[in-house]
Amino acid sequence: MQAQVRGTADYLARMDADADGRVSLPEYQAWLGYAFERMDRDGDGVLSAGELPGGRGEPVRLDAHRQALAEAFARQDRDRSGFLDARELAAPPR
C-alpha cells in the first residue's frame, strides 16, 4: 500500500478512487480488502488456516469478508447517504 496516512482527509483521499470527495461501499471494500488479497497466497478467495496469522483458525471466505466490511460501512454511514464523508470515516463503526 501507499505511505502512511496522516489524517482523516488523507485517508479519505486515498480511499476515494473516483475523487468525488466521498467513499462508496466498493471503494471502502477495495481499500480495506487489500490485506485479504495479500494474505490469499493461492488466490482462491479463501484464507485457509495456513494463510491466517498464526497459521490456524477457521477459513475466511472473501464474500464473508466483504459482507463484514459492508456491515461496518453501514454502521459508519450515519446519514444513510450510501457514502462516507470525512466525518463519518473518522468515527468508528457502532
C-alpha positions in Angstrom: 0.0 0.0 0.0 1.0 3.6 -0.1 2.8 5.7 2.5 1.3 6.2 6.0 -2.0 8.1 6.3 -1.6 11.2 8.4 -5.2 12.3 9.0 -8.8 11.8 8.0 -8.6 14.0 4.9 -5.6 12.0 3.7 -7.4 8.7 4.5 -10.5 9.9 2.5 -8.3 11.0 -0.4 -6.6 7.6 -0.6 -9.9 5.6 -0.4 -11.8 7.9 -2.8 -10.7 6.3 -6.1 -13.0 8.5 -8.2 -12.0 11.7 -6.3 -15.6 12.8 -5.7 -15.0 13.7 -2.1 -16.7 10.7 -0.6 -16.2 7.0 -0.2 -18.6 4.5 -1.7 -19.1 0.9 -0.5 -17.0 -0.6 -3.4 -14.2 1.9 -2.6 -14.3 1.0 1.1 -14.2 -2.7 0.3 -11.4 -2.3 -2.1 -9.2 -0.3 0.3 -9.9 -2.5 3.4 -9.9 -5.7 1.4 -6.2 -5.2 0.4 -4.9 -7.2 3.3 -7.2 -10.2 2.4 -5.9 -10.2 -1.1 -2.3 -10.1 0.1 -2.8 -12.9 2.5 -4.7 -15.1 0.0 -1.5 -16.5 -1.4 -3.1 -19.1 -3.7 -5.8 -16.7 -4.9 -8.7 -19.0 -4.3 -10.8 -16.4 -2.4 -10.5 -18.2 0.9 -8.0 -17.6 3.6 -7.1 -21.1 4.8 -5.6 -21.8 8.2 -2.1 -21.7 6.7 -2.8 -18.2 5.3 -4.1 -16.8 8.5 -1.9 -15.1 11.1 -0.6 -17.7 13.4 -1.2 -20.4 10.8 -4.5 -21.5 12.3 -8.2 -20.7 12.6 -11.4 -21.2 10.7 -11.2 -20.4 6.9 -12.4 -16.9 5.9 -14.1 -16.6 2.6 -13.8 -13.4 0.5 -17.6 -13.0 0.3 -17.9 -13.2 4.1 -15.1 -10.7 4.5 -16.7 -8.3 2.0 -20.1 -8.7 3.8 -18.5 -7.8 7.1 -17.0 -4.7 5.5 -20.4 -3.8 4.1 -21.9 -4.1 7.6 -19.2 -1.9 9.1 -19.7 0.6 6.2 -23.5 0.7 7.0 -22.8 1.4 10.7 -20.4 4.3 9.8 -22.8 5.8 7.2 -24.7 7.7 9.9 -26.7 9.8 7.4 -27.6 6.8 5.3 -26.5 8.5 2.1 -24.7 5.4 0.8 -21.4 7.2 1.0 -18.9 8.0 3.8 -17.6 11.6 4.2 -14.6 12.6 6.2 -16.6 13.0 9.4 -18.1 9.5 9.1 -14.8 7.9 8.2 -13.2 9.4 11.3 -15.9 7.9 13.6 -15.6 4.2 14.5 -18.4 2.0 13.4 -21.0 1.4 16.1 
